[in-house]
Amino acid sequence: MIWDALVDPFVAFAFMRRALVGGVAVSIGAAPVGVFLMLRRMSLAGEAIAHGVLPGVATAYLLAGLSLVAMTLGGLVAGLIIALLAGLLSRVTALREDASLASFHLVALAMGVLLIAVSGSKIDLIHVLFGSVLALDDGAILLLAGTATITALCLAAVYRSLVVECYDPAFLYSVGGRGALVHHLFLALVVLNLVAAFHALGTLMAVGMMILPATAARFWARGIGGMIVAAVLASLLAVVGGLIVSYHVDVPSGPAIVLAAGAIQILSMMLGPCGSLRLLRRPAWHLQA
């Protein structure tokens, strides 16, 4: 009976299979990016950029309705503008980059919500903010899969530089590693994955699949490669668990998936083998009698 409860929703309904495929694509693309966001101490920057794409999405909605291509391009343009402006202001003014991002994301979120609320219905606003993973069509799935592929290829191409920049950006600059280029490429991947995930989970939920699996992975692996694998697995488990719970309990799928990721993060923090709470009770091996 347990097996039927886990498998039947995906066997019986095509929309559940589509949601699963879309969630797998989001996991493969967003989770590794989230690991590098965490290591670079930019987790809140990811959330700011996620909210910053909303004005672009709202503007595209005003011009073209619920068009996949238009909303994707609008979100990409808005997200890149927010990221670049925050970085520019941190260099030419006294504001730090995190403060600039916080300011931009609050204004952008309010502007996007206002545009959609004035011109559309409450259903459209909920769709943009919280997504509709159960309503993914072929175009959205292809976008998610393409984003995951591009992300994997780009991360593989600049993996060594990204790792070095996480721990010693000055060294990367000193050896001619083009740290600025790597940084901006990484920001572009963050925006791309957030915009793609927006179609499944909405602007408010998308960043959850980037940050929560990454923070959970921190408690299961010490090396970056291990963290990436653990983050992808945690994200996949959250997608499957969230979809099953939403099907049987009849709750929105996007929030259910993010809550499942949050539950995995809490369990990892409590039980993981690398720096979890359960290890606080044990003295280090060199202090044991």
KABELQUI-V851073 format. One record per pair of residues at least 6 apart in sequence whose C-alpha atoms are under 6 Angstrom apart, sorted by sequence separation. I is the first residue (numbers start at 0). J is the second residue. D is the distance in Angstrom with one decimal. If there is no record, write none. Layout:
I/J/D, I/J/D
This chain:
9/15/5.3, 36/42/5.4, 89/95/4.9, 172/178/5.7, 220/226/5.3, 269/275/5.3, 9/16/5.2, 89/96/4.9, 245/252/5.2, 268/275/4.9, 269/276/4.9, 270/277/5.9, 197/205/5.5, 269/277/5.9, 115/124/6.0, 196/205/5.3, 59/69/5.5, 86/96/5.8, 216/226/5.1, 242/252/5.8, 59/70/5.1, 85/96/5.7, 216/229/5.0, 56/70/4.8, 59/73/5.6, 85/99/5.0, 216/230/4.9, 241/255/4.7, 85/100/5.5, 241/256/3.9, 56/73/5.1, 213/230/5.0, 55/73/4.2, 56/74/4.9, 212/230/4.7, 238/256/5.3, 241/259/5.6, 55/74/4.7, 237/256/5.6, 212/233/5.4, 52/74/4.6, 55/77/4.9, 212/234/5.4, 237/259/4.9, 237/260/4.9, 52/77/5.0, 52/78/4.6, 51/78/5.5, 48/78/5.8, 211/260/5.9, 215/264/4.3, 218/267/5.9, 207/257/5.9, 143/195/5.7, 215/267/5.5, 219/271/5.3, 47/100/5.9, 51/104/4.9, 54/107/5.9, 200/253/5.2, 218/271/4.9, 219/272/5.7, 50/104/5.6, 57/111/5.5, 219/273/5.6, 218/273/4.6, 51/107/5.2, 218/274/6.0, 47/104/4.9, 54/111/4.2, 50/108/5.5, 53/111/5.0, 57/115/5.7, 132/199/4.2, 130/198/5.9, 131/199/5.4, 130/199/5.1, 130/200/4.0, 129/200/5.4, 130/201/3.7, 129/201/4.1, 128/201/4.6, 127/201/5.2, 128/202/5.0, 128/203/5.4, 78/190/5.7, 18/132/5.4, 18/133/5.3, 14/133/5.7, 21/140/5.5, 24/143/5.6, 28/147/4.0, 24/144/5.3, 27/147/5.8, 74/194/5.8, 28/150/5.8, 24/147/5.8, 39/165/5.3, 49/193/5.9, 49/202/5.9, 46/206/5.8, 29/192/5.8, 33/209/4.5, 33/210/5.1, 30/209/5.0, 34/213/4.8, 29/209/5.0, 33/213/5.4, 31/227/5.1, 30/230/5.6, 30/231/5.4, 27/231/6.0, 26/231/5.7, 26/234/5.4, 22/238/5.8
